[in-house]
């Protein structure tokens, strides 16, 4: 069966490109769609379209910008089912998770519509005749390089604040999952934003991505992805002398003390590694557990993992496939490494044939007795693999929590307020949750990492600050 080619979306119009990229359904391993592979010519068209639109868009009153962003939110919810199904099919995430991502994307546009209406500069005097005013100015044309694991939600969290503050945008979605970005561009135009406010240039990182990050018309880069590619993006931004927001990898711990409520902790810890098949930079991929409750908690988690429903994403199981055969093989290789470094408690097998067909499925896995020096403790696996390390006392918990090059999210489980407060102070992490992990999508919560997890912040009111520059004016009368 032939598949029509999804073109680029530039200046409010569909733009055909001779080069194409296949989009594969991870649940079946079959061709889902075909998109284009944009190169320097298409990137230049998109940047020019964004720049032309931005000259007028930055002059639009904030209240009007907010109204149009709310229109986008309404349209996302109108087309909720279509967007969620596209997200489900292209990423392999269970349908209920794709629906949740679609809802959160709509919330980003609502949230930043409201946030920008109270996003003021300052005014003060330096003397009887001298008044100082600071104002927020948009960067201009912002580039958004979006990963394949949360292509719709991550796009919403950077696109909405960029548009709210008067920028116009060029989006390079992941080649594995470009379909919802193309659909969202149509909705942004329908909502009343100008042609060129959102341009989508699908393609490979080596072509579309490299051309976009090297373009001199770009004034800011927002990137979510691996540390390796993040370094390339950072170099590109440095060459252009422009700012970048980098949200990179994670090896995030759930740290469980002996006094924790395990009935509450166990299902949350399981969900933190099973959501999106563990293919999440903020996944709770390490479990640090106080030795006296180690056997109890691991036993509970093993029981939860044994009951996990695995299947095709549209069937809405607990656990869907991984994104690709390469990612599946990468995860299985780490399971083999971890089995030699510790103990394989459960899972760790490839699932194929029968209802799994040629999809990219891996059993949820627990690796126990893993030392901090082990590769599976240190390196991001990006799969449904939980690495377990026992500890003795608060000092060792802190030492182990901080013992990787990543520092994105941490969960602390304890009923002792003194322990909780010390952990919040001393664990190095962009976010620390106590008796929780994640919080309803976290739209309002500033998000970003320390160390190799990146720099800059998205989400919350802080998300606006990354997309503006401060202008100071001094008037002497």
Secondary structure, 3 states (H helix, E strand, C coil): CCCCEECEEECCEEECCCCEEEEEECCCCEEEEEEECCCHHHHHHHHHHHHHHHHHHCCCCHHHHHHHHHHHHHHHHHCHHHHHHHHHHHHCCCHHHHHHHHHHHHHHHHHHHHHHCCCCCCEEEEECCEEEEEEEEECCEEEEECCCCCHHHHHHHHHHHHHHCCCEEEEECCCCCCHHHHHHHHHHHHCCCCCCCEEECCCCHHHHHHHHHCCCCCCEEEEECCHHHHHHHHHHHHHHCCEEEEECCCCCEEEECCCCCHHHHHHHHHHHHHHHHHCCCCCCCEEEEEHHHHHHHHHHHHHHHHCCCECCHHHCCCECCCCCHHHHHHHHHHHHHHHHHCEEEECCCEECCHHHCCCCEECCEEEECCCCCCHHHHCCCCCCEEEEEEECHHHHHHHHHCCCCEECEEEEECCCHHHHHHHHHHCCCCEEEECCCCCCCCCCCCECCEECCEECCECCCHHHHCCEEEEEEEEEC
